[in-house]
């Protein structure tokens, strides 16, 4: 089991408690749409950057940032009541630009899909009915909830035959070993019963 540094545990605990406080205790209506995404404390635990994200336009997120900064003394005071720490770090709220940028890119992709239409296909792409079922491959993860995962394959299908053969070979070899184990178990049962 991996060892976590003390600051990692404190970061996670602060994130959970600040999320609860922002959601349930802070009365400022500006912070209602904020979601705490991460907390990063300094090694001395005297400062903590609290990253948040929120839906809406940039000016709305800036208004939420102002609300969180004004609620910071209250949140810090409440953390002092809830957490058993010698010193509660000074909180510095910052907009999580990584998630904001990811949401912006997702909106751009959705807009591009809507304008291009979903019926267009890339020339040479594998049709959905011919695409392999990657759900059967152990360890394969669907991309964005799509279990087809055929988009990563080369358009000319050069690697597809090798990959399919390797998958089929693994399936055959695991099937053979299962049959061998079953045969050994049957033989052992027959010996015990005295029929062999």
Secondary structure as UniProt FT lines:
FT   HELIX           6..20
FT   HELIX           21..25
FT   HELIX           29..31
FT   TURN            32..33
FT   STRAND          35..41
FT   TURN            43..44
FT   STRAND          47..53
FT   HELIX           58..82
FT   STRAND          90..95
FT   HELIX           97..116
FT   TURN            118..119
FT   TURN            123..124
FT   HELIX           128..130
FT   HELIX           134..136
FT   TURN            138..139
FT   TURN            144..145
FT   HELIX           150..152
FT   TURN            155..156
FT   TURN            158..159
FT   HELIX           160..193
//
